[in-house]
Amino acid sequence: MHYWIIVLLTVLSVPVHATTIATERVMAWEGKPLPVTLAVGKETLITFDSDVRVGVPSGLYQHARVDALRGTVYITANSAFESQRLHVERLRDGLRMLIDVRAQAGITSQTQIDVVTKDEKKVLDVAKATKKAQEQHVQQLTMPIPALLVRYAYQNIYSPHHAIEPLPGVTRIAMQLDKNIQSQAFPLWPVTATPVAAWAMADYTVTAITLAHLNNDTLTLDPRQVTADAYAVSFAFPDLGPVMTDSAINTAFIVTQGPLANVLPPRFNGEVTP
């Protein structure tokens, strides 16, 4: 039998010595001047989807070097300055855009900014969402099937419907189990064990089972005490609280090769003593 160990990763904070300015990587022109903050001494590229012509206020040359090549404007600030306005004209259709640039010392900021129209931004957002979905699917395929099944079952039990991630190839199956399988799967525990649902993928099946504690103490759940011939056993929470409390209810997820009903020991007809 295989058992899973859950490892909690702690993120350690590290000191940050420079202020980060949250200029967006992609900015959409919607008729309002676009604010861009430059880091002194760092070159910033402002790119457009086609060739542009740039009008630069004369006062800006005292503080920054500005060059334009095809569809990119290159700006390097040599000192801090307050907002200065660039007038940008897209040559293919005459569309005019306004960029308000300013510079600060001792900051970090975006070194490349893409300026798009509102409609182009929508296309990019759709493409980004599609790419993210594809990456999530690839990540799923790299996980072992038992892990995928448990995650899917957990989401079906505890997550709202819209938050359940699709899992290609999974099917819900009939369980063919008794209403209470405590004596077969959890004979050492004073609980009721009610099968809820089962899902299959490839040769594996995960069965979700509601555990309800019958005693007034706290019961630590040890997967080694589960008597089903399981590939893996996990629980939504590590223990069961006293009867009649919210923590007295838990969910077990048993992964088996084939249906759970095929690998349970014979039913014991005795009763559990609370």
C-alpha positions as CSV (number, residue, x, y, z in Angstrom):
1,M,0.0,0.0,0.0
2,H,1.3,3.5,-0.8
3,Y,0.8,6.4,1.5
4,W,1.1,10.1,0.8
5,I,2.9,12.7,2.8
6,I,1.7,16.3,2.6
7,V,4.6,18.7,2.8
8,L,3.9,22.4,3.7
9,L,6.3,24.9,2.1
10,T,7.0,28.1,4.0
11,V,7.7,31.1,2.0
12,L,10.4,33.2,3.7
13,S,10.2,37.0,3.3
14,V,13.4,38.7,2.1
15,P,14.2,42.4,2.5
16,V,13.6,44.5,-0.6
17,H,15.8,47.5,-1.0
18,A,14.1,49.1,-4.0
19,T,10.6,50.2,-4.5
20,T,8.8,48.4,-7.3
21,I,6.5,50.4,-9.5
22,A,3.6,48.3,-10.9
23,T,3.4,49.6,-14.4
24,E,1.4,47.1,-16.5
25,R,3.3,45.0,-19.0
26,V,0.5,45.4,-21.6
27,M,-1.3,48.7,-21.7
28,A,-4.5,49.4,-23.7
29,W,-5.1,52.7,-25.4
30,E,-8.7,53.7,-24.7
31,G,-8.4,57.5,-25.3
32,K,-6.8,58.4,-22.0
33,P,-3.1,59.2,-21.5
34,L,-1.1,56.1,-20.5
35,P,1.1,56.6,-17.4
36,V,4.6,55.1,-17.6
37,T,7.2,55.4,-14.8
38,L,10.9,54.9,-15.7
39,A,13.7,53.8,-13.5
40,V,16.6,56.2,-13.8
41,G,19.6,54.7,-15.6
42,K,17.5,51.8,-17.1
43,E,16.4,51.7,-20.7
44,T,12.7,51.2,-21.2
45,L,11.2,49.9,-24.5
46,I,7.6,51.0,-25.4
47,T,6.5,48.9,-28.3
48,F,3.6,49.3,-30.7
49,D,2.1,46.9,-33.3
50,S,3.4,48.9,-36.3
51,D,5.6,51.9,-37.2
52,V,5.0,55.1,-35.2
53,R,6.1,58.7,-35.2
54,V,6.8,60.3,-31.8
55,G,6.6,63.9,-30.7
56,V,8.9,64.6,-27.8
57,P,8.7,67.8,-25.7
58,S,11.9,69.8,-25.8
59,G,12.3,69.8,-22.0
60,L,12.4,66.0,-21.9
61,Y,15.8,65.9,-23.7
62,Q,17.4,67.5,-20.6
63,H,16.6,64.4,-18.5
64,A,16.3,61.5,-21.0
65,R,17.5,60.0,-24.3
66,V,14.6,59.2,-26.6
67,D,15.0,57.2,-29.8
68,A,12.3,55.7,-32.1
69,L,12.9,52.8,-34.5
70,R,10.0,51.4,-36.5
71,G,7.4,50.4,-33.8
72,T,9.5,50.8,-30.7
73,V,10.3,53.9,-28.6
74,Y,13.5,53.6,-26.6
75,I,13.8,55.8,-23.5
76,T,16.6,56.1,-21.0
77,A,16.3,58.6,-18.1
78,N,19.5,60.0,-16.8
79,S,17.8,61.9,-13.9
80,A,14.4,62.0,-12.2
81,F,11.7,64.2,-13.7
82,E,8.0,64.9,-13.4
83,S,5.5,63.8,-16.0
84,Q,6.2,64.7,-19.6
85,R,3.8,63.9,-22.5
86,L,4.8,62.0,-25.6
87,H,2.6,62.3,-28.7
88,V,2.6,59.0,-30.6
89,E,1.1,58.6,-34.1
90,R,0.6,55.2,-35.7
91,L,1.6,55.7,-39.3
92,R,-0.6,53.0,-40.9
93,D,-3.9,54.7,-39.9
94,G,-3.0,58.0,-38.2
95,L,-4.2,56.8,-34.7
96,R,-2.8,59.2,-32.1
97,M,-1.9,58.1,-28.6
98,L,-0.6,60.0,-25.5
99,I,2.1,58.6,-23.2
100,D,2.8,60.4,-19.9
101,V,6.3,59.4,-18.8
102,R,8.1,60.3,-15.6
103,A,11.3,59.0,-14.0
104,Q,12.3,58.1,-10.4
105,A,15.6,57.1,-8.9
106,G,16.0,54.0,-6.7
107,I,13.0,52.0,-8.2
108,T,12.5,49.0,-10.3
109,S,10.0,49.1,-13.1
110,Q,9.0,47.3,-16.4
111,T,11.7,47.5,-19.0
112,Q,9.4,46.7,-21.8
113,I,5.8,47.9,-22.2
114,D,3.5,46.9,-25.1
115,V,0.8,49.4,-26.1
116,V,-2.2,48.0,-27.9
117,T,-5.7,49.2,-28.7
118,K,-8.7,48.0,-26.7
119,D,-9.7,45.4,-29.3
120,E,-6.2,44.1,-29.5
121,K,-6.1,43.8,-25.7
122,K,-9.2,41.6,-25.8
123,V,-7.5,39.3,-28.3
124,L,-4.4,39.1,-26.1
125,D,-6.5,38.3,-23.0
126,V,-8.2,35.5,-24.8
127,A,-4.9,34.1,-26.0
128,K,-3.4,34.4,-22.4
129,A,-6.4,32.5,-20.9
130,T,-6.1,29.8,-23.5
131,K,-2.4,29.4,-22.9
132,K,-3.0,29.2,-19.1
133,A,-5.6,26.5,-19.6
134,Q,-3.2,24.5,-21.9
135,E,-0.4,24.8,-19.3
136,Q,-2.7,23.6,-16.5
137,H,-3.7,20.6,-18.7
138,V,0.0,19.8,-19.4
139,Q,0.7,20.0,-15.6
140,Q,-2.2,17.6,-14.9
141,L,-0.8,15.1,-17.4
142,T,2.5,15.1,-15.5
143,M,0.9,14.1,-12.2
144,P,0.3,10.4,-11.4
145,I,-3.3,9.3,-12.1
146,P,-4.1,8.5,-8.4
147,A,-3.1,12.1,-7.4
148,L,-5.2,13.5,-10.2
149,L,-8.2,11.4,-9.1
150,V,-7.9,12.4,-5.4
151,R,-7.7,16.1,-6.3
152,Y,-10.7,15.8,-8.6
153,A,-12.7,13.9,-6.0
154,Y,-11.8,16.5,-3.3
155,Q,-12.9,19.3,-5.6
156,N,-16.2,17.6,-6.2
157,I,-16.9,17.2,-2.5
158,Y,-15.6,20.5,-1.2
159,S,-15.5,23.1,-4.0
160,P,-18.4,25.0,-5.8
161,H,-19.3,23.5,-9.1
162,H,-17.7,26.4,-11.1
163,A,-14.3,25.8,-9.4
164,I,-14.0,22.1,-10.4
165,E,-11.2,21.7,-12.8
166,P,-12.1,19.5,-15.8
167,L,-10.2,16.2,-15.9
168,P,-10.2,14.6,-19.4
169,G,-10.7,10.8,-19.3
170,V,-12.4,10.6,-15.8
171,T,-15.9,9.1,-15.5
172,R,-18.2,8.7,-12.5
173,I,-19.1,5.1,-11.8
174,A,-21.5,3.1,-9.7
175,M,-20.1,2.1,-6.4
176,Q,-22.1,-1.1,-5.6
177,L,-21.2,-0.7,-1.9
178,D,-23.2,-1.0,1.3
179,K,-24.5,2.1,3.0
180,N,-22.0,1.7,5.8
181,I,-18.6,0.0,5.1
182,Q,-17.1,0.7,8.5
183,S,-16.7,-3.0,9.3
184,Q,-14.9,-3.7,6.0
185,A,-12.7,-0.7,5.6
186,F,-12.4,1.0,9.1
187,P,-13.0,-1.7,11.7
188,L,-10.6,-0.2,14.3
189,W,-12.5,3.2,14.3
190,P,-15.8,4.1,16.1
191,V,-17.3,5.7,13.0
192,T,-19.9,5.3,10.4
193,A,-18.5,5.2,6.8
194,T,-20.9,6.2,4.1
195,P,-19.7,5.9,0.5
196,V,-20.5,9.1,-1.4
197,A,-19.3,8.8,-5.0
198,A,-16.6,7.1,-7.1
199,W,-14.7,8.2,-10.2
200,A,-12.5,6.1,-12.5
201,M,-9.6,6.9,-14.8
202,A,-7.5,4.3,-16.6
203,D,-7.1,1.4,-14.2
204,Y,-7.7,3.4,-11.1
205,T,-10.8,4.3,-9.0
206,V,-11.1,6.8,-6.2
207,T,-14.0,6.4,-3.8
208,A,-15.0,9.3,-1.5
209,I,-16.4,8.1,1.9
210,T,-17.9,10.3,4.6
211,L,-16.6,9.4,8.0
212,A,-18.7,10.4,11.1
213,H,-17.2,10.0,14.5
214,L,-19.2,8.3,17.2
215,N,-17.0,9.0,20.3
216,N,-16.4,12.1,22.4
217,D,-12.6,12.3,21.9
218,T,-10.4,13.2,19.0
219,L,-9.4,10.4,16.6
220,T,-6.2,10.7,14.6
221,L,-6.7,9.1,11.2
222,D,-3.9,6.6,10.2
223,P,-4.2,5.3,6.6
224,R,-2.3,2.2,7.7
225,Q,-5.3,1.1,9.7
226,V,-7.6,1.1,6.6
227,T,-8.2,-2.6,5.8
228,A,-9.1,-2.2,2.1
229,D,-6.5,-3.4,-0.4
230,A,-5.9,0.2,-1.5
231,Y,-3.2,1.8,-3.7
232,A,-3.5,5.0,-1.6
233,V,-5.6,6.5,1.2
234,S,-5.9,10.1,2.1
235,F,-8.2,12.3,4.2
236,A,-9.6,15.8,3.8
237,F,-8.5,16.5,7.4
238,P,-6.0,14.6,9.6
239,D,-8.4,13.7,12.4
240,L,-12.0,13.5,13.6
241,G,-13.3,15.6,16.4
242,P,-15.8,14.7,19.1
243,V,-19.2,13.6,18.1
244,M,-21.8,16.3,17.4
245,T,-19.2,18.9,16.5
246,D,-18.4,20.2,13.0
247,S,-15.0,18.4,13.1
248,A,-16.7,15.1,13.7
249,I,-17.3,14.7,9.9
250,N,-14.5,14.0,7.5
251,T,-13.9,12.5,4.0
252,A,-11.7,9.6,3.2
253,F,-10.4,9.1,-0.4
254,I,-9.5,5.5,-1.2
255,V,-7.7,4.9,-4.5
256,T,-7.8,1.3,-5.7
257,Q,-7.0,-0.6,-8.9
258,G,-10.5,-1.4,-10.0
259,P,-13.6,-0.7,-8.0
260,L,-13.4,-0.5,-4.2
261,A,-16.1,-3.2,-3.9
262,N,-13.7,-5.7,-5.4
263,V,-10.9,-5.2,-2.9
264,L,-12.8,-4.9,0.4
265,P,-12.6,-7.8,2.9
266,P,-15.8,-9.7,3.7
267,R,-18.4,-7.7,5.6
268,F,-18.4,-8.1,9.5
269,N,-21.9,-8.1,10.9
270,G,-21.0,-7.0,14.5
271,E,-21.7,-3.5,15.7
272,V,-19.3,-0.7,16.6
273,T,-19.3,0.3,20.3
274,P,-19.0,4.0,20.7
